[in-house]
């Protein structure tokens, strides 16, 4: 008899329990189903667990019926794993609302289970080496001192003050890397955006759920940007400077500033990589940035299907066509091109979506596709996007199709030096 993975839940105080009477299940879209043993992996190091308030954990009883988990007659709340960088979730947590609930904060909720007193997650690894994003390298005892030293060196730099807040309050890894002087360091530049994404982590227009961080409220100067960027490019191990952070809007709207800043950075050093994380809405700015010295670009995409793209992104003044044009221009200009593909089990892995993605990549060649777990309450997302009925391939099926159709395309989850 094979291993039997059991339901994991938590009580109102957040204490973790296992319901041995119920077999663990996962959710893909609206479908709740049992998982095979090979679909569970040991909970990756660096993961955290999140209780889903007022949502009962679900599992299958010995007769195959879906039941709510409990302990001592009291219901257990559903628990989700929040995965570290380098892992793609394959199933969502299975849960039933116990009462009218508020939408969950913006995180990538993943199904969890238990076997032989060990926790497992419904996920797969998409990066062979995620050392640079291992949580053990962050929030170290010396971080505060490193922040203080750099702030003392540049006391009037508004970007550094913002990054200090992001590093210490939001625990942002790319902000912390600026102070650690290593790897990918982020520089926010834009307080505005031309999209109204439902899952925006810096400004929630709808007010449906809280944003985990606040957007910057200023536009930095070229001098402030170069004060932060150039020393990092020159001295940091595996140096990458990235524009387009979680605490800002769309950097391409600051086109003139960015072009001047990249030009100034490259006038001082050829070291390191300059990367742009963007929605790809302004192809003209992408071309000028490439010619100024941009090395990498990562363009985010929720879906290559127009109706899904529009329903989630709610773009203002641009369309999916501009996104495609930006990808093509970046490739033509010799910039390394990545697609930041936000995946959601039950939609991203449906056959019609996968076929549309393959057509999209065929039209807009990529160097890398980054599979990122979409941070949003699953119930909210399924209310936002048009319903889909196509055959489910599963997240592993999506990856297999990508690798079969584009054998030279790198599949991962972060920007590489």
FIVEXDO-432095 format. One line per 8 residues: number of its first residue (from 0); their letters; for each residue x, y, z of N, C-alpha, C, O. Coordinates in steps of 0.2 Angstrom, whole numbers. Each point is the difference from the previous one (the first is absolute). Layout:
N
NUM> A> X,Y,Z,X,Y,Z,X,Y,Z,X,Y,Z  ...
***
This chain:
417
0> XXXXXXXX> 4,-6,0,-4,6,0,4,6,0,5,1,4  -6,4,-8,4,6,-1,-1,5,6,-5,-1,4  9,6,-3,0,5,5,-7,3,0,-3,2,-6  0,0,11,-6,4,1,1,7,3,2,0,6  -2,5,-10,1,7,3,-6,2,3,-6,0,-3  6,3,9,-5,2,4,-1,8,0,4,3,-2  -10,-1,4,-2,7,0,3,3,5,1,-2,6  2,8,-7,3,5,5,-5,6,1,-2,3,-5
8> XXXXXXXX> 1,-2,11,-4,6,2,2,4,6,5,-3,3  -8,8,-1,2,4,6,-6,2,4,-5,1,-3  6,0,9,-6,3,4,1,7,0,4,3,-3  -9,0,7,0,8,0,6,3,2,1,6,-1  3,-10,5,6,3,3,6,-1,-5,6,2,2  -7,-5,-7,5,-2,-5,4,-6,1,5,-1,-3  -7,-3,8,3,-6,2,-1,-5,-6,-6,-1,-2  11,-3,0,-1,-4,-6,-2,-7,3,3,-3,5
16> XXXXXXXX> -8,0,-9,-2,-7,1,0,-4,-6,0,3,-6  0,-10,7,-1,-4,-6,-7,-4,1,0,-3,6  -4,3,-11,-6,-4,1,1,-7,-3,0,-1,-6  1,-4,10,2,-7,-3,-5,-3,-3,1,-6,-3  -8,8,4,-5,-3,-3,-1,2,-8,-5,-3,-3  8,8,1,-1,3,-6,6,0,-5,6,2,3  -7,-4,-9,6,0,-5,0,7,-3,-5,3,-1  11,0,1,1,6,-3,-2,1,-7,1,-5,-4
24> XXXXXXXX> -3,11,2,-2,1,-7,3,7,-2,3,4,4  -4,-3,-11,3,7,-2,-6,3,-5,-5,-4,-2  6,10,1,-5,4,-4,3,2,-6,6,3,0  -9,-4,-6,2,3,-6,-6,4,-3,-4,-3,-3  5,10,2,-6,3,-2,-6,-1,5,1,1,6  -7,-3,-8,-5,-2,4,0,-7,2,-5,-2,4  9,-2,-6,0,-7,1,4,-2,6,6,2,0  -9,-6,4,4,-3,6,1,-8,-2,-5,-3,-1
32> XXXXXXXX> 11,1,2,1,-7,-2,6,-3,4,4,4,3  -4,-10,-2,6,-4,3,6,1,-4,0,0,-6  6,0,9,6,1,-3,4,-7,0,0,-4,5  4,2,-10,4,-6,0,6,2,5,2,6,1  1,-11,2,6,1,4,5,4,-3,4,4,3  -3,-5,-9,6,4,-4,-1,7,-1,4,4,-1  -11,-2,3,-1,7,-1,1,4,6,-1,6,0  3,-9,6,2,3,6,7,0,1,4,-6,-2
40> XXXXXXXX> -1,11,3,8,0,2,1,3,7,-4,4,2  9,-6,1,2,3,7,-1,7,0,3,3,-5  -6,0,10,0,7,0,7,4,-1,4,-2,4  -4,6,-9,7,2,-1,3,5,5,-4,3,4  10,-4,-2,3,5,5,-1,7,-2,0,2,-6  -2,2,11,-1,7,-1,-8,1,-2,-2,6,0  -2,-11,0,-7,1,0,-3,3,6,3,-1,6  -8,4,-6,-4,2,6,-7,-3,-1,-2,-1,-5
48> XXXXXXXX> -2,1,11,-7,-3,0,-4,6,2,1,5,3  -7,-5,-7,-5,5,1,-7,-3,2,-2,-4,-4  -1,6,9,-7,-2,2,-5,4,-4,1,6,-1  -6,-10,-2,-5,4,-4,-6,1,4,-4,-5,1  3,11,2,-5,1,5,-7,-2,-3,-2,2,-5  -3,-5,9,-7,-1,-1,0,-5,-6,-5,0,-4  10,-4,2,0,-4,-5,2,-7,2,5,-1,3  -10,-4,-3,1,-6,3,5,-5,-5,-1,1,-6
56> XXXXXXXX> 5,-4,9,5,-5,-3,-5,-6,-3,-4,-2,4  5,0,-10,-3,-6,-3,4,-6,-1,6,1,-2  -9,-7,2,3,-6,-2,-5,-5,-1,-6,1,1  8,-7,-3,-4,-5,-2,0,-5,6,5,-2,2  -11,-1,-1,-1,-5,5,1,-7,-3,2,0,-6  -3,-5,10,2,-7,-2,-5,-2,-6,2,-5,-4  -7,8,3,-5,-1,-5,1,4,-6,-4,-1,-5  9,6,5,1,4,-6,-4,6,0,-1,4,-5
64> XXXXXXXX> -3,-2,11,-4,6,0,4,6,3,5,-1,4  -6,7,-7,4,6,3,-3,2,6,-6,1,1  10,0,4,-2,2,7,4,5,3,6,1,-2  -8,3,7,3,5,3,5,-3,6,-3,-4,3  9,6,-3,5,-3,5,-2,3,7,-3,6,0  4,-10,5,-1,3,7,5,-3,5,3,-5,-2  -3,7,8,3,-3,5,-4,1,7,-2,6,1  1,-11,2,-4,0,6,-7,3,-1,-3,4,4
72> XXXXXXXX> 0,-5,-10,-6,3,-2,0,7,-2,-6,2,-2  11,1,2,1,7,-2,3,0,-7,4,-3,-2  -7,8,-3,3,0,-7,7,2,0,2,5,4  1,-7,-9,7,2,-1,0,5,-6,-3,-2,-5  7,7,6,0,5,-6,5,-3,-5,5,-3,2  -6,5,-8,5,-2,-5,7,4,1,0,5,2  5,-9,-4,7,3,0,3,-1,-7,-1,-4,-4  4,10,2,4,0,-6,7,1,1,2,3,5
80> XXXXXXXX> 2,-6,-10,7,2,0,2,6,-4,-4,1,-6  8,3,8,3,5,-4,7,-2,-2,4,0,4  -3,-1,-11,6,-3,-2,6,5,-1,-2,6,-2  8,-8,3,6,4,-2,1,1,-7,-3,-4,-4  7,8,2,2,1,-7,3,-7,-3,3,-3,4  -5,2,-10,2,-6,-3,-4,-6,0,1,-5,-3  -7,6,6,-5,-5,0,-7,2,-3,-2,6,1  -1,-10,-5,-7,2,-3,-5,-5,3,1,-6,1
88> XXXXXXXX> -6,9,1,-6,-4,3,-4,-3,-5,0,2,-6  -2,-8,8,-4,-4,-5,-7,-1,2,-5,-1,-5  3,2,11,-7,0,2,-1,6,6,5,1,4  -11,1,-4,-2,5,5,-3,-4,6,-1,-6,0  1,9,6,-3,-3,6,-8,-1,-1,-3,4,-3  1,-10,5,-7,-1,0,-3,2,6,1,-2,6  -6,6,-6,-4,3,6,-7,2,-2,-2,1,-6  -2,-1,12,-7,2,-1,-1,6,5,2,0,6
96> XXXXXXXX> -6,5,-9,-1,6,5,-5,-2,5,-5,-3,-1  7,5,7,-4,-2,6,-5,6,1,-5,-1,4  6,7,-6,-4,6,0,2,4,-5,4,-1,-4  -8,7,4,3,5,-5,7,2,2,1,2,5  3,-2,-10,7,1,1,3,6,-4,-3,2,-5  8,2,8,3,5,-4,5,-4,-5,3,-5,2  -1,8,-7,5,-2,-4,7,0,3,2,4,4  2,-10,-6,6,-1,3,5,5,-2,0,3,-6
104> XXXXXXXX> 6,-1,10,5,4,-3,3,-3,-6,-1,-6,-1  6,10,-2,2,-2,-6,7,-4,0,5,2,0  -7,-9,1,6,-5,0,-2,-6,-4,-6,0,-3  11,-4,1,-1,-6,-4,-1,-6,4,4,-4,2  -11,3,-1,-2,-5,5,1,-7,-4,-2,-1,-5  5,-4,9,2,-7,-3,-3,-5,5,1,1,6  -4,-6,-9,-2,-6,4,5,-3,4,6,-1,-3  -7,-1,9,5,-4,4,-4,-6,3,-6,-1,0
112> XXXXXXXX> 11,-4,2,-3,-6,3,5,-3,5,6,4,1  -7,-9,2,5,-3,5,0,-8,-1,-5,-3,-2  11,1,2,2,-7,0,5,-2,5,6,3,-1  -7,-8,5,5,-2,5,3,6,4,7,1,0  -11,4,2,2,6,4,4,5,-4,4,3,3  -4,-4,-9,4,5,-4,-5,4,-5,-5,-3,-2  6,9,1,-5,4,-4,3,0,-7,6,-1,-2  -11,1,-3,1,-1,-7,-4,6,-3,-5,3,2
120> XXXXXXXX> 7,-1,-8,-3,5,-4,-2,-3,-7,4,-4,-3  -9,7,0,-2,-2,-7,4,5,-5,-3,5,-2  9,-7,0,5,5,-3,5,-4,-4,1,-6,1  3,10,-5,5,-3,-3,6,5,-1,-1,6,0  7,-8,0,6,4,0,1,2,-8,0,-4,-4  1,10,3,1,3,-7,7,3,0,2,2,-6  2,-1,11,6,2,0,5,-5,3,-1,-2,6  6,0,-9,5,-5,2,4,3,6,2,-3,5
128> XXXXXXXX> -1,10,-5,4,3,6,-3,7,1,1,4,-4  -4,-4,10,-3,7,2,4,3,6,-3,3,4  9,-5,-4,4,3,6,-1,7,1,0,2,6  0,2,-11,0,7,1,-6,2,3,-1,6,3  -5,-10,-3,-6,2,3,-2,-4,6,-6,0,2  11,-4,0,-1,-4,6,-1,5,6,4,4,2  -10,-4,2,-2,4,5,6,0,6,0,5,3  4,-10,-3,5,0,5,5,6,-1,4,2,5
136> XXXXXXXX> -4,0,-11,5,5,-2,-2,7,2,3,5,-1  -9,-4,3,-4,6,1,-2,1,8,0,-4,4  -1,11,-3,-2,2,7,5,-3,5,-2,-2,6  8,3,-7,5,-2,4,1,5,6,-2,6,0  6,-8,5,1,4,6,3,7,-2,0,5,4  4,-5,-9,4,6,-2,-3,4,-5,3,5,-2  -9,-6,0,-4,4,-5,-1,7,2,1,5,-4  -3,-4,10,-2,7,3,7,4,-1,-1,6,-2
144> XXXXXXXX> 6,-9,4,7,4,0,2,2,-7,2,5,-1  -3,-10,-4,1,2,-7,-4,5,-2,2,4,-4  -9,-4,6,-4,5,-2,2,7,2,0,5,-3  2,-5,10,2,6,3,6,3,-4,0,6,0  5,-10,-1,6,2,-3,-1,4,-7,2,5,-1  -7,-8,-3,-1,2,-7,-4,7,1,1,4,-4  -6,-4,8,-4,6,1,5,6,3,-1,6,-2  6,-8,6,4,5,2,4,3,-5,2,6,0
152> XXXXXXXX> 0,-10,-5,4,2,-6,-4,4,-5,3,5,-2  -9,-6,2,-4,4,-5,-7,2,4,-5,-3,-2  6,8,6,-6,1,5,-6,3,-4,-5,0,3  6,3,-8,-5,4,-4,-3,-4,-6,-4,3,-3  6,-9,2,-2,-4,-5,-7,-3,1,-1,-5,5  -4,7,-8,-7,-2,2,-1,-8,-2,-4,-3,3  7,1,-8,0,-7,-2,3,-4,5,-4,-5,2  9,6,1,3,-4,5,-4,0,7,-1,-5,3
160> XXXXXXXX> -2,11,-2,-5,0,6,-6,-5,-2,-2,-3,5  0,3,-11,-6,-4,-2,2,-8,1,-3,-4,2  9,3,-5,3,-7,0,1,-2,7,-1,-6,2  3,10,3,1,-2,7,-6,-2,3,-1,-5,3  -5,9,-5,-6,-2,3,-3,-7,-3,-2,-4,3  4,3,-10,-2,-6,-3,4,-6,3,-3,-5,1  9,6,0,4,-5,3,-1,-2,7,-1,-6,1  -1,11,3,-1,-2,7,-7,-1,2,-2,-4,5
168> XXXXXXXX> -3,7,-9,-7,-1,2,-3,-5,-4,-4,-4,2  5,5,-9,-3,-5,-5,4,-7,-1,-2,-4,-3  8,4,6,5,-5,-1,1,-2,-7,1,-6,-2  -1,11,-2,1,0,-8,7,-2,-1,5,3,2  -4,-9,-6,7,-3,-1,4,5,-5,6,1,2  -9,2,-7,4,4,-5,2,6,4,5,3,-2  -9,0,6,2,6,4,5,-2,5,5,4,0  -5,-10,3,5,-2,5,7,-1,-4,5,2,3
176> XXXXXXXX> -5,-4,-9,6,-1,-4,4,6,-1,6,0,-1  -10,6,0,4,6,0,4,1,5,6,2,0  -8,-3,6,4,1,7,5,-6,1,5,1,3  -7,-7,-6,5,-5,1,6,0,-6,5,-3,1  -7,8,-6,5,1,-5,1,-7,-4,6,-2,0  -11,-1,-2,0,-6,-4,-6,-1,-4,-5,3,1  6,-8,-6,-6,-2,-4,-4,5,-3,2,5,-2  -9,-7,1,-5,5,-3,-2,5,5,-3,-2,5
184> XXXXXXXX> 4,8,-6,-2,6,4,-5,4,-3,1,2,-6  -7,0,9,-5,3,-3,0,8,1,2,2,5  -4,2,-10,0,7,1,-7,2,-3,-1,0,-6  -4,2,11,-6,3,-3,0,7,-2,4,4,2  -8,-3,-8,1,7,-3,-7,3,-1,-1,6,-1  -5,-10,1,-6,2,-3,-6,0,5,-1,-5,3  -2,11,-1,-5,0,5,-7,-1,-4,-5,-1,3  5,0,-9,-6,-1,-4,0,-6,-5,5,-3,-1
192> XXXXXXXX> -11,1,-1,-1,-6,-4,-5,1,-5,-5,4,1  5,-8,-7,-5,1,-5,-4,-7,0,-3,-1,-5  3,-3,10,-4,-6,1,-3,0,6,2,4,5  -7,-7,-4,-4,-1,6,-1,-7,2,-5,-3,1  11,-1,-1,0,-7,2,-4,-1,6,1,3,5  -5,-8,-5,-4,-2,6,5,-3,6,-1,1,6  7,-4,-8,5,-2,5,5,5,1,6,-3,2  -6,9,-3,5,5,1,2,0,7,-4,1,4
200> XXXXXXXX> 11,-2,-3,2,0,7,2,6,3,2,1,6  -3,5,-10,2,6,3,-6,5,0,1,5,4  -6,-6,-7,-6,4,0,-6,-3,-2,-1,-3,-6  -4,2,11,-6,-3,-2,-6,5,-1,-2,3,5  1,-2,-11,-5,5,-2,-7,-3,2,-4,4,2  3,-10,-3,-7,-3,2,-1,0,7,-6,0,2  11,-1,3,-1,0,7,-2,-7,2,-2,0,6  2,-5,-10,-3,-6,2,5,-4,5,-3,-3,4
208> XXXXXXXX> 9,4,-5,5,-3,5,6,5,1,1,4,-5  2,-5,10,6,5,2,6,-1,-4,1,-6,-2  2,11,0,7,-1,-3,5,-1,5,0,3,5  5,-8,-7,5,-1,5,5,5,1,4,0,5  -4,5,-9,5,5,0,-2,7,-3,-5,-1,-4  7,6,6,-2,7,-3,5,2,-6,6,-1,0  -9,4,-5,3,2,-6,4,7,2,-2,4,4  8,-3,-7,4,6,1,-5,6,-2,-4,-1,-5
216> XXXXXXXX> 6,7,8,-4,6,-2,4,5,-2,-2,6,0  8,-7,-3,4,5,-3,3,-3,-7,0,-6,-1  3,11,-2,4,-2,-6,7,2,1,2,6,1  3,-11,-1,7,1,2,3,4,-6,-2,0,-5  8,3,7,4,3,-5,5,-5,-3,1,-5,2  2,7,-8,5,-4,-3,6,-1,5,3,-6,0  -1,11,3,5,0,5,-1,-5,6,4,-4,2  -10,4,0,-2,-5,6,0,-7,-3,3,-5,4
224> XXXXXXXX> -5,4,-10,0,-7,-3,8,-2,-1,1,-6,2  3,10,-5,7,-2,-1,4,-1,7,4,-4,0  -6,8,5,3,-1,6,-1,-7,3,5,-3,3  -11,0,-4,-1,-7,2,2,-5,-5,3,-5,2  -4,6,-8,1,-5,-5,8,-1,-2,2,-6,0  2,11,-1,6,-1,-2,5,-4,5,3,-4,-2  -3,6,8,4,-4,5,-2,-7,0,4,-5,1  -11,4,-2,-2,-7,0,3,-4,-6,2,-6,1
232> XXXXXXXX> -3,9,-7,2,-3,-6,8,-1,0,2,-5,-2  2,9,5,7,0,1,2,-6,5,5,-3,-2  -8,3,7,3,-4,6,-4,-6,2,3,-4,3  -9,3,-5,-4,-5,2,2,-7,-3,1,0,-6  -2,-5,9,1,-7,-3,-6,-1,-4,-6,1,3  7,-3,-9,-6,-2,-4,-5,6,-1,-6,-1,0  9,7,-1,-4,6,0,-5,1,-5,1,-1,-6  -7,2,8,-6,2,-4,-3,6,3,-2,0,6
240> XXXXXXXX> 0,5,-10,-4,6,3,-7,-1,-4,0,0,-6  -5,0,10,-7,-1,-3,-4,6,1,-1,2,6  -2,0,-11,-6,5,0,-6,-4,0,-1,-5,-4  -5,7,7,-6,-3,0,-1,-4,6,0,-7,-1  -1,10,7,0,-4,6,-7,0,3,-5,3,-3  4,-7,8,-7,-1,3,-3,6,3,-6,1,1  11,4,1,-2,6,3,-1,6,-5,0,6,2  -1,-8,-8,-1,6,-5,-5,-2,-5,-3,-6,0
248> XXXXXXXX> 1,11,-4,-4,-2,-6,3,-2,-6,4,-5,1  -5,8,-7,3,-2,-6,6,4,-2,-1,6,-1  7,-9,1,6,4,-1,1,3,-7,3,6,-1  -7,-9,-4,1,3,-7,-4,7,0,2,4,-5  -6,-3,9,-3,7,1,5,5,2,-2,6,-1  7,-8,3,6,5,2,5,-1,-5,6,0,1  -8,0,-8,5,-2,-5,6,5,-1,5,-2,0  -7,8,0,6,5,-1,5,-1,6,6,0,-1
256> XXXXXXXX> -9,0,7,5,-1,6,4,-6,0,6,0,1  -9,-6,-3,3,-6,-1,6,0,-5,5,-2,1  -7,5,-7,5,0,-5,6,4,2,6,-2,-1  -7,8,4,5,4,2,4,-4,6,6,1,0  -9,-4,4,3,-4,6,5,-6,-3,5,0,2  -8,-4,-7,4,-5,-2,6,3,-4,5,-3,0  -6,8,-4,5,3,-4,6,2,5,6,-1,-1  -8,4,7,5,3,5,3,-6,3,6,0,1
264> XXXXXXXX> -10,-5,0,3,-6,4,6,-3,-5,5,-2,2  -7,1,-8,4,-3,-5,6,4,-2,5,-2,-2  -5,9,3,5,4,-1,5,-1,6,6,2,-1  -8,-4,6,5,-1,6,3,-7,0,5,-1,3  -9,-4,-5,2,-7,1,-3,-5,-5,-6,1,-2  9,-5,-1,-3,-6,-4,-1,-6,4,-2,-5,-3  3,5,10,0,-6,4,-8,-1,1,-4,4,0  3,-11,2,-6,-2,2,-6,1,-6,2,1,-5
272> XXXXXXXX> -8,-3,7,-5,0,-4,-6,5,2,-1,1,6  -2,2,-11,-5,4,2,-7,-3,-3,0,-2,-6  -4,1,11,-7,-4,-2,-6,5,1,0,4,4  -5,-6,-8,-6,4,1,-6,-5,0,-1,-4,-4  -3,5,10,-6,-4,1,-6,5,-2,0,5,3  -4,-8,-8,-5,5,-3,-6,-3,-2,0,-7,-1  -5,11,-1,-6,-3,-3,1,0,-7,-5,-2,-4  10,5,1,1,0,-7,-4,5,-4,-1,-1,-6
280> XXXXXXXX> -2,6,9,-5,4,-3,2,6,-5,-3,2,-3  10,-1,4,3,6,-4,6,-3,-4,5,1,2  -7,-4,-8,6,-2,-4,5,5,-2,6,-2,-1  -8,8,0,5,5,-2,5,1,5,6,1,-1  -8,-1,8,5,1,5,4,-6,1,6,1,1  -9,-7,-3,4,-6,1,6,0,-5,6,-2,1  -7,5,-7,5,0,-5,5,5,2,6,-1,-1  -8,7,4,5,5,2,4,-3,6,6,2,0
288> XXXXXXXX> -9,-5,4,4,-3,6,5,-5,-3,6,0,3  -8,-4,-7,5,-5,-3,6,3,-3,6,-2,1  -7,8,-5,5,3,-3,4,4,5,6,2,-1  -8,0,7,3,3,5,5,-5,5,4,3,3  -6,-9,-4,4,-5,4,-3,-5,4,3,-4,4  -10,3,-5,-4,-5,4,3,-7,-2,0,-1,-6  1,-3,10,2,-7,-1,-6,-5,-1,0,-4,-4  -4,4,9,-6,-5,1,-6,4,1,-1,5,2
296> XXXXXXXX> -4,-9,-4,-7,3,1,-5,-6,2,1,-6,-3  -5,7,7,-5,-5,2,-7,3,0,-1,4,4  -3,-7,-8,-7,3,-2,-5,-5,3,0,-6,-1  -4,9,6,-5,-4,3,-6,-2,-4,-2,4,-4  -1,-10,4,-6,-2,-4,-4,-4,5,2,-5,3  -8,6,-3,-5,-4,4,-3,-5,-5,-1,-6,2  0,8,-8,-2,-5,-5,1,3,-7,-1,6,-1  2,-10,-4,0,2,-7,-6,0,-3,-1,3,-6
304> XXXXXXXX> -5,-4,9,-6,1,-2,-3,6,2,0,2,6  -2,2,-11,-2,7,1,-5,1,5,0,5,4  -6,-9,-4,-5,1,5,2,-1,7,-2,3,5  7,-8,-4,2,-1,7,5,6,2,0,2,5  5,-1,-10,4,6,1,-3,6,2,1,4,5  -7,-2,-9,-3,6,2,-4,0,6,0,5,4  -3,-11,-2,-4,0,6,4,0,6,-2,3,5  8,-5,-5,5,0,6,4,7,0,0,3,6
312> XXXXXXXX> 3,-2,-11,5,6,0,-4,7,-1,2,4,4  -8,-4,-7,-3,6,-1,4,6,-2,1,5,3  3,-6,-9,5,5,-2,-4,6,-2,-5,1,-2  9,5,2,-2,6,-2,5,3,-5,6,2,2  -9,-1,-8,5,3,-5,4,-5,-4,5,3,-3  -6,-9,4,4,-5,-3,-3,-7,-1,-6,0,4  8,-4,-7,-3,-7,-1,5,-5,0,6,1,0  -8,-7,-1,4,-6,-1,5,1,-6,5,-3,0
320> XXXXXXXX> -7,6,-5,4,2,-6,6,3,2,6,-1,-3  -6,6,7,6,4,2,5,-4,4,6,0,-1  -9,-5,5,4,-5,4,4,-4,-5,6,-1,1  -9,-2,-6,3,-4,-5,6,5,-4,5,-3,-1  -7,9,-1,5,4,-3,6,1,4,5,0,-3  -6,1,9,6,2,5,4,-6,0,6,0,0  -9,-6,0,4,-7,0,4,0,-6,6,-2,0  -9,3,-6,4,0,-6,5,5,-1,6,-2,-2
328> XXXXXXXX> -7,8,4,5,5,0,6,-1,4,6,0,-2  -7,-3,8,5,-1,5,5,-6,-3,6,1,0  -9,-6,-3,3,-5,-3,4,2,-6,6,-1,-1  -9,6,-3,4,2,-6,6,5,2,5,0,-3  -6,3,9,6,5,2,5,-4,4,5,3,3  -6,-10,-2,5,-4,3,0,0,8,4,-2,3  -10,4,-1,-1,-1,7,-3,-7,2,-3,-3,-4  6,0,10,-3,-6,2,-7,0,2,-1,4,5
336> XXXXXXXX> -3,-8,-8,-7,1,1,-3,-6,5,1,-6,-2  -5,8,7,-3,-5,4,-8,2,1,-2,6,-1  -2,-11,1,-7,1,1,-1,-2,8,1,-6,2  -4,10,1,-2,-1,7,-8,-3,0,-4,4,0  4,-10,-1,-7,-3,-1,-3,-2,7,3,-4,3  -8,7,-1,-4,-1,6,-5,-5,0,-5,0,-3  7,-6,6,-4,-6,-1,-5,-1,6,1,2,5  -6,-5,-7,-6,-2,4,-3,-7,-2,-2,0,-5
344> XXXXXXXX> 3,-5,9,-2,-6,-1,-8,0,-2,-4,2,4  2,-5,-9,-7,-1,-2,-1,5,-6,-5,0,-3  10,5,2,-1,4,-6,6,0,-4,0,-1,-6  6,3,9,6,0,-4,2,-7,-3,3,0,-6  -6,-5,8,2,-7,-2,-6,-3,-4,0,-6,-1  -5,10,-1,-5,-3,-5,2,1,-7,4,4,-2  -6,-9,-2,3,-1,-6,0,6,-5,4,2,-3  -10,1,4,-1,6,-5,5,6,2,2,3,-4
352> XXXXXXXX> -1,-3,11,5,5,2,7,-1,-2,4,4,-2  -2,-11,3,6,-2,-2,2,1,-7,5,2,-2  -10,-4,-2,0,1,-8,1,7,-1,4,2,-5  -7,3,8,0,7,-1,7,2,2,3,5,-3  0,-7,9,7,2,2,5,-3,-5,5,4,-2  -6,-10,-1,5,-2,-5,0,4,-6,5,2,-3  -11,0,1,0,5,-6,3,7,2,3,3,-5  -4,-1,11,3,6,2,7,0,0,3,5,-3
360> XXXXXXXX> 0,-10,5,7,-1,1,3,-1,-8,6,3,-1  -10,-6,-3,2,-1,-7,1,7,-3,4,1,-5  -9,3,7,0,7,-3,5,5,3,3,4,-3  -1,-5,9,4,4,4,5,-4,4,0,-2,5  6,0,-9,5,-5,3,3,3,6,1,6,1  0,-11,4,2,2,7,7,-4,1,1,-5,-3  3,8,8,5,-4,3,-2,-4,6,3,-5,1  -7,8,3,-2,-3,6,-7,1,1,-3,5,-1
368> XXXXXXXX> -1,-10,4,-7,1,3,1,-2,7,2,-5,2  -4,10,2,0,0,7,-7,-2,2,-5,4,-1  4,-10,5,-7,-2,2,-1,3,7,4,-3,5  -8,7,-4,-1,3,7,-7,-1,2,-5,0,-4  4,-2,10,-6,-1,3,-4,6,1,2,5,3  -8,-5,-6,-4,6,0,-3,1,8,-3,-4,3  5,10,-1,-2,2,7,-7,3,0,-1,6,-1  -4,-10,3,-7,2,0,-4,-5,4,2,-6,0
376> XXXXXXXX> -7,8,3,-5,-5,2,-3,-4,-6,-3,4,-4  3,-10,4,-2,-4,-5,-8,1,-2,-2,1,-6  -2,0,11,-7,2,-1,-1,6,-4,-4,1,-4  8,4,6,0,7,-3,2,-1,-7,-4,3,-5  9,-6,4,3,-1,-7,-5,-3,-5,-1,2,-6  -3,-7,9,-4,-4,-5,-7,4,-1,-4,-1,-4  3,6,8,-6,5,-1,2,5,-5,-4,3,-4  11,-1,4,2,5,-5,0,-2,-7,-2,3,-5
384> XXXXXXXX> 5,-9,4,2,-2,-7,-6,-4,-3,-4,-4,4  3,4,-11,-5,-4,-3,1,-7,1,6,-3,0  -11,-1,1,1,-8,1,3,-3,-6,-1,2,-5  4,-7,7,4,-5,-5,-2,-7,1,-1,-2,6  0,-1,-12,-3,-7,1,5,-5,-4,-2,-6,0  7,8,-2,5,-5,-4,3,-5,4,0,0,6  3,-5,-9,3,-5,4,6,2,4,4,4,-2  -3,-7,8,5,2,5,6,-4,-2,0,-6,0
392> XXXXXXXX> 6,9,-1,6,-3,-1,4,-1,6,5,-4,1  -6,8,4,4,1,6,6,4,-1,2,1,-5  0,2,11,6,4,-1,6,-4,-3,4,3,-4  -3,-9,6,6,-4,-3,-2,-1,-7,5,0,-4  -11,0,2,-2,-1,-8,2,6,-3,2,0,-6  -3,6,9,1,7,-3,8,0,-1,2,2,-6  2,-4,11,7,1,-1,3,-5,-5,4,1,-4  -7,-7,3,2,-5,-5,-2,2,-7,5,-1,-4
400> XXXXXXXX> -10,5,3,-2,2,-6,5,6,-2,2,1,-6  0,3,11,5,6,-2,6,-3,-2,3,2,-4  0,-7,8,6,-3,-1,0,-4,-7,5,0,-4  -10,-3,2,-1,-4,-6,0,5,-6,3,-2,-5  -7,7,6,0,5,-6,6,5,-1,1,2,-5  2,-1,11,5,5,0,6,-3,4,1,2,6  3,-7,-9,5,-3,4,6,4,3,3,-2,5  -2,8,-8,5,4,2,-3,6,5,4,4,2
408> XXXXXXXX> -10,-4,-1,-3,5,5,2,-2,7,-2,-6,2  5,10,2,1,-1,7,-6,1,4,-4,5,-1  2,-10,5,-6,0,4,3,1,8,4,-4,2  -6,9,1,2,2,7,-5,4,4,-6,0,-2  9,4,6,-5,4,4,3,7,2,-3,4,4  10,-3,-6,3,7,2,5,2,-6,2,-4,-4  0,10,4,5,3,-4,7,-3,1,2,0,6  1,-2,-11,7,-3,1,5,5,-2,-1,4,-5
416> X> 7,-4,8,5,4,-2,4,-2,-6,4,3,-3
***
